[in-house]
Amino acid sequence: MNLNIIKIGNSKGIRIPSYILKECNINDVVSLYVKEGKVIIEPIESPRKNWNQEFIKMHQNNDDKLIIDNSIS
């Protein structure tokens, strides 16, 4: 697939077709770097991925205690 380089403000970019974004599981943020003269774009998983399961484990292990007092003085 050939894509045209487009002007975006003072920079340049490309438009990535939605079917490619979907196939690569790319949503909002990517990692972009250059390796051996090629531009590599990779999806970044959400930093909060699986938090819900981890909170459930913490509760089951009785590790979800307050660290500081929850009262107002």
Steps between C-alpha positions, in 0.01 A plus 500: 500500500634843410395800708551870436690710752269783612566833671376517861578845641879539495544121476418229252318172543301221343138389531477139613186327373258395775508133403878494559460668840235245593708206377800623704284577807608865497268735689639829629873474572786332313871452544697635203871444442754452225680167462743424219371796299134399533223675692333254738155576646374270777188512717538577870278306736305698753706550818184409693443174318392224740475739798153372583628142536792622712265691732291186543815302591602771750160478665512119514846520661375765745760743357257785431535682832516878530854629531399830658218593735177574311360744758480877480652680798 
